[in-house]
Every structure is written in C-alpha cells, then in structure tokens.
Amino acid sequence: MKYLNNTFNIIYLFFIFLFLLLFLSCQSSTEPLNKEKAYTVNITYIEDDAINSFSPRDFLDIFDDDLSKLTYDILGYNIKYNLKDGITDDNFYRANRKFINNNADIFKRDFIDIKNINYQELENDILYSLSNETKANIKKLFGYEYDTPLNIIAKNIAPSYVQSILNVWNMPVKNRAQLLDGNKFMLYTALYWRIIASEFKDSSIVIVNMPLTANYLSMSAKSISDGGFVDRLVLENNNVRPCKSIAVISTYTFLQSDTDYETIKNMFAYYVIQTIGMMFPKYDVSEDIHSIMSEVSRFDYVNWYSNIVNFQLKTPYKTIKEYKDNIRNTLP
C-alpha cells in the first residue's frame, strides 16, 4: 500500500509539473516581463553595401552603456545590448534560401507585384487592408472625412502608393537591376521579413539598411499612408526568449533625414528604446506626442525626437494585446 501511495504521489507531482509547464509555455507573448531582472538583447545587422548605412563604429556608439542607462531611465528595464553579428544581404539570402523556397506559397498568395500591377486588383487589396482599420484611424492617417467611402480612398491613393515604391526600386545603385530581376528582390519587401523572422533563435533585434516595402495583402493602413513602406516590424517569435518577439528595423528612412549625423544616431537610439518598449514592457504606440511610445508620422523622426527630448516624458498608457503584423495571422 505504501508503494502504491508513493507511486500515486509521483504521478500526481508529474501531472502538476506538466500542467505548470504547459501553462507557462502558453503564456501570451504580450505579457510584460519582470523589471527586477537583467536582460541581454542580441542584435544582428544585415547590410546591402550598395545602400547608405551606419558604420560598425556608429553601432558601437549607439548600442553602448549609455543606451542601456537611457533604456532603464525611460522604461525601467535593465537591458544589455549585444552586437552579436553582421552579415551581407547576399550571404543572408543564400543561407535562408531553402526556408523561403519552402514558403513560396505565401509569396504567391500574398505578394502584390508593383511592377506588373493591375490597378483594380490593387484598389481591392488596399480596400481589404483599410477595412481592417477603424474609421477614426483612417481619418487620422489619410485626412479624409469620417464618412468618406473606403473604396474612394483606395482609388485615390493607389497611384501614389505604386509610384512611391517604384521610385525606390528604380534608384540607380549597384546591382539593383540584377537584384530586381531575380528572387533576391524579396529582401526589399516587408513580407520577406515577416516570414524569415520566425527563423531567428537568438537575436531579438535585426537591423537592415534596405528600404522595406509593404506590398502584401493585409498590410496596415499606416504602411499605406506612409507610401507603402515600413521602417519596423515587431513580430511574435516564441523561439526568442524571454521577450518572445523579434523586431526588424530598417535604417533606410533614418538616413534620409535632413539633419546632422549625430542627431540621426540619437533618433535611431530612441527608436530602439521605443522598440524595446513594445517587446519587453509590451507597450503599444501612443497618441501622446510626449511619450516614448508616440507614433512616428510619415517618417518625421526629427519632430518625433524633438517632442520626446525637449519635453517632460509621459508614461505609456496601454499594453499590446497582440502582435497584429504577424505572418501567422495570414496563414490558411
């Protein structure tokens, strides 16, 4: 009988342990993390050497102990930034070609071919994206009246959306023609990074210097209003612990800013802190322009940065319920 009791106790403890393990593994990736702990954020940099970029020295200046202190002062999280590795876009593409090929069906289904666009189809794609946003948000982003039909908005903005993306794709830089005629052009699309981000295991932040175009189904209304571009994707990735998320940040739009270089680096550093705010405390973007989580409007980093550093910062007000811009949300 004693043996049976011991066996029962062992089985009972095993199931308790299994329950706790399943409970912890199912915890939402948008749960804020413990402020009492110190966290290391690994960073991978992927560079197209035909495009302007920060230098290695710049990254050492940006991700130094001062940024860790500033992150703590603003967010209350003890973050150590670690520049893990750098790689060329060509080598990265080659290393991940098999994974992308295995997900070719997603590209075939969701990719919007700007070079061979059917405007009626594009208007429908834009309309699909806009219908997922609130009317109030549409008015704020595009300046239309509240009762303006969405199909009219889609029809009006489709041509400028296409031209904005083509202007960048047609830039006269080294190997661009070769790039766009082959499959490697995918690296310039946000859809590529939405898929490939799930492959990362030990980097919380991936920095690229390529412009990222939002020409895919279910693109956000903000991406459309920003001319079809994104400068950052924050995606769920349960393989990246402990934040269970990964951010892909493009330096391209930062380096187009009409301001001095030191200010550009400082703006980028604050944008990294905002990104950490989404990944660790799990804060959402805020309409308060004097919050670290305030929205950047049409890549106007100068005004955004000024409203943060020249005024008393207000605390963020809400947390993210889910990472909406996630490739898993578009899988069949």
C-alpha positions in Angstrom: 0.0 0.0 0.0 2.9 2.4 0.9 4.4 1.6 -2.5 1.1 2.5 -4.2 0.8 5.7 -2.3 4.3 6.7 -3.3 3.6 5.9 -6.9 0.4 7.9 -6.8 2.3 10.9 -5.3 4.9 10.7 -8.1 2.3 10.5 -10.8 0.4 13.4 -9.1 3.5 15.6 -9.0 4.4 14.7 -12.5 1.0 15.9 -13.8 1.3 19.1 -11.7 4.7 19.7 -13.2 3.3 19.0 -16.7 0.4 21.4 -16.1 2.7 24.2 -15.0 5.0 23.6 -18.0 2.1 23.8 -20.4 0.7 26.8 -18.6 4.0 28.7 -18.8 4.5 27.8 -22.4 1.1 29.1 -23.3 1.5 32.4 -21.7 0.8 35.2 -24.1 3.9 36.7 -25.8 2.5 40.1 -24.9 2.8 39.7 -21.1 5.2 42.3 -19.7 8.5 40.9 -18.4 9.9 41.1 -14.9 11.5 44.5 -14.2 13.8 43.1 -11.5 15.8 41.0 -14.0 18.6 42.0 -16.4 18.1 41.1 -20.0 20.5 40.7 -22.9 19.3 41.8 -26.3 21.2 40.3 -29.1 21.4 42.3 -32.4 22.1 41.1 -35.9 22.9 43.5 -38.7 22.3 42.7 -42.3 23.7 45.1 -44.9 23.3 45.8 -48.6 26.7 47.5 -49.3 25.1 49.5 -52.2 22.9 51.5 -49.8 23.9 54.1 -47.2 24.3 52.6 -43.7 25.6 53.1 -40.3 29.2 52.1 -39.9 30.4 49.5 -37.3 31.7 52.4 -35.3 28.3 54.0 -35.4 26.7 50.9 -34.0 29.2 50.7 -31.2 28.4 54.3 -30.4 24.6 53.7 -30.4 24.5 50.4 -28.5 26.8 51.4 -25.7 26.3 51.5 -21.9 24.7 55.0 -22.3 21.8 53.4 -24.2 21.4 50.8 -21.5 21.2 53.5 -18.9 18.8 55.6 -21.0 16.6 52.5 -21.5 16.5 51.9 -17.8 15.7 55.6 -17.1 12.8 55.7 -19.5 11.4 52.1 -19.3 12.7 50.8 -16.0 14.1 47.7 -17.7 17.8 46.7 -17.3 18.8 45.9 -20.9 22.3 45.0 -22.1 22.7 45.4 -25.9 25.0 42.9 -27.6 26.0 43.3 -31.2 26.1 39.6 -32.0 27.0 39.5 -35.7 26.9 41.3 -39.0 26.3 39.7 -42.4 25.9 40.8 -46.0 22.4 40.7 -47.6 23.8 38.2 -50.2 25.1 35.8 -47.6 21.9 36.0 -45.6 19.8 35.4 -48.6 21.8 32.3 -49.6 21.7 30.9 -46.1 17.9 31.2 -45.9 17.0 30.4 -49.4 15.7 27.0 -48.6 13.3 28.3 -45.9 12.0 31.0 -48.3 11.5 28.4 -51.1 9.5 26.2 -48.6 7.2 29.2 -48.1 6.9 30.2 -51.7 3.2 29.6 -51.5 2.8 32.5 -49.1 4.6 34.8 -51.5 2.5 33.6 -54.4 -0.7 34.2 -52.4 0.1 37.5 -50.5 2.7 39.4 -52.6 1.5 42.4 -54.5 3.6 42.8 -57.7 4.1 46.5 -58.0 6.0 46.3 -61.3 3.1 44.5 -63.0 0.2 46.0 -61.2 -3.5 45.7 -62.1 -4.9 48.9 -60.5 -8.3 47.3 -59.9 -6.7 44.5 -58.0 -4.5 46.9 -56.1 -7.5 49.0 -55.1 -9.2 45.9 -53.9 -6.1 44.9 -51.9 -5.9 48.4 -50.3 -9.6 48.3 -49.6 -9.1 44.9 -47.8 -6.4 46.5 -45.6 -8.4 49.6 -44.9 -11.5 47.7 -43.9 -9.5 46.2 -41.0 -8.9 49.6 -39.5 -11.3 51.9 -37.7 -12.8 54.8 -39.4 -11.3 57.2 -36.9 -7.8 55.8 -37.7 -8.4 56.2 -41.4 -9.3 59.8 -41.0 -6.2 60.4 -38.9 -3.9 58.7 -41.3 -5.3 60.0 -44.6 -7.1 63.2 -43.7 -10.4 62.1 -45.2 -13.8 62.8 -43.7 -15.2 60.2 -41.4 -18.0 59.2 -43.8 -15.8 59.0 -47.0 -16.3 55.6 -48.6 -13.3 53.3 -48.3 -13.3 52.4 -52.0 -12.9 56.1 -52.9 -9.9 56.4 -50.5 -8.4 53.2 -52.1 -8.9 54.5 -55.6 -7.3 57.9 -54.7 -4.2 56.7 -53.1 -3.4 53.6 -55.2 -1.3 55.5 -57.9 0.8 57.4 -55.4 1.3 54.1 -53.4 2.7 52.4 -56.6 4.9 55.4 -57.6 6.4 55.7 -54.1 7.6 52.1 -54.1 8.8 52.3 -57.8 10.8 55.4 -57.1 13.0 53.5 -54.6 13.1 50.3 -56.5 14.4 52.2 -59.6 17.2 54.0 -57.7 20.5 53.8 -59.7 22.5 51.8 -57.2 25.0 49.0 -57.7 23.4 45.6 -58.8 19.9 46.9 -58.5 18.8 45.7 -62.0 20.2 42.3 -61.3 18.5 42.3 -57.9 15.0 43.1 -59.1 15.2 40.6 -62.0 15.9 37.8 -59.6 14.4 36.4 -56.4 16.7 38.4 -54.1 14.4 41.4 -54.5 12.4 39.7 -51.8 14.8 41.1 -49.2 13.3 44.6 -50.0 9.8 43.5 -49.1 8.4 43.5 -45.6 6.7 40.2 -46.5 10.1 38.5 -46.7 11.0 39.6 -43.2 7.6 38.7 -41.8 8.3 35.2 -42.9 12.0 34.9 -42.2 11.7 36.4 -38.7 10.4 33.1 -37.4 13.8 31.5 -38.3 15.7 33.6 -35.8 16.5 31.9 -32.5 18.9 34.2 -30.6 18.5 37.7 -31.9 15.8 40.0 -30.5 16.6 42.8 -32.9 17.5 42.5 -36.6 18.7 45.7 -38.3 18.8 46.1 -42.1 19.7 49.0 -44.2 17.4 48.2 -47.1 14.1 50.0 -47.6 11.2 47.7 -46.8 8.1 47.9 -49.0 4.7 47.0 -47.6 3.3 45.4 -50.8 1.5 42.4 -49.4 -2.1 41.5 -48.5 -3.2 42.7 -45.0 -0.6 45.5 -45.0 -1.5 48.1 -42.4 -3.3 51.3 -43.1 -0.3 53.2 -41.7 2.0 51.5 -44.1 -0.3 52.5 -47.0 -0.4 56.1 -45.7 3.4 56.1 -45.4 3.8 55.5 -49.2 3.9 51.7 -49.0 6.9 51.5 -46.6 7.7 50.3 -43.2 10.7 51.1 -41.0 10.0 48.5 -38.4 8.2 45.2 -37.9 7.6 43.8 -34.4 6.6 40.2 -34.6 5.8 37.3 -32.3 8.5 34.8 -32.1 8.3 32.3 -29.2 11.8 31.0 -30.0 13.4 34.2 -28.9 13.4 34.2 -25.1 12.5 35.9 -22.9 10.7 38.6 -24.9 9.0 36.1 -27.3 9.2 38.6 -30.1 11.5 40.0 -32.7 11.9 43.4 -34.2 13.2 44.1 -37.7 14.3 47.7 -38.0 15.3 49.5 -41.3 17.9 52.3 -41.1 17.0 53.4 -44.6 14.4 56.1 -43.7 16.6 57.4 -40.8 19.5 58.0 -43.1 17.2 60.1 -45.4 16.6 62.6 -42.6 17.6 66.1 -43.4 19.6 66.7 -40.1 23.1 66.3 -38.8 24.5 62.8 -38.4 24.8 62.8 -34.6 21.2 63.7 -34.3 20.3 60.8 -36.7 22.1 58.4 -34.5 20.4 59.8 -31.4 17.0 59.5 -33.1 17.7 55.9 -34.0 18.8 55.1 -30.4 15.5 56.5 -29.1 13.6 54.5 -31.7 15.4 51.4 -30.4 14.1 52.2 -26.9 10.6 52.5 -28.3 11.0 49.1 -29.9 12.2 47.6 -26.6 9.1 49.2 -25.1 7.0 47.1 -27.4 9.0 43.9 -26.8 9.7 43.9 -23.0 7.1 46.0 -21.2 4.8 45.3 -24.2 3.7 48.8 -24.6 1.6 49.9 -27.5 2.2 53.1 -29.5 0.5 56.2 -28.0 -1.2 59.3 -29.4 0.6 61.3 -26.8 3.4 63.1 -28.6 5.5 63.4 -25.4 5.6 59.7 -24.7 8.5 57.4 -25.8 5.8 55.3 -27.4 4.4 58.1 -29.5 3.7 57.3 -33.2 6.2 58.5 -35.8 4.2 60.2 -38.5 5.3 59.8 -42.1 8.9 59.1 -41.0 9.3 62.5 -39.5 11.8 61.4 -36.9 13.1 65.0 -36.3 9.7 66.2 -35.0 9.1 62.9 -33.1 12.5 63.1 -31.4 12.1 66.8 -30.5 8.8 66.1 -28.8 10.5 63.5 -26.7 13.8 65.1 -25.6 12.6 68.7 -25.2 9.6 68.0 -23.0 8.9 66.0 -19.9 8.2 62.5 -20.9 4.8 61.0 -20.1 4.4 57.3 -19.3 2.8 54.9 -21.8 -0.8 54.2 -21.1 -1.6 50.8 -22.6 -0.1 47.5 -23.5 -0.2 45.5 -26.7 -3.0 42.8 -26.8 -1.3 41.0 -29.7 1.3 41.5 -32.4 -1.1 42.0 -35.3 1.5 42.3 -38.1 2.4 38.7 -37.9 2.7 36.2 -40.8 0.8 33.6 -38.7 -2.3 35.7 -38.9 -2.4 35.3 -42.7 -1.7 31.6 -42.9 -4.6 29.4 -44.2 
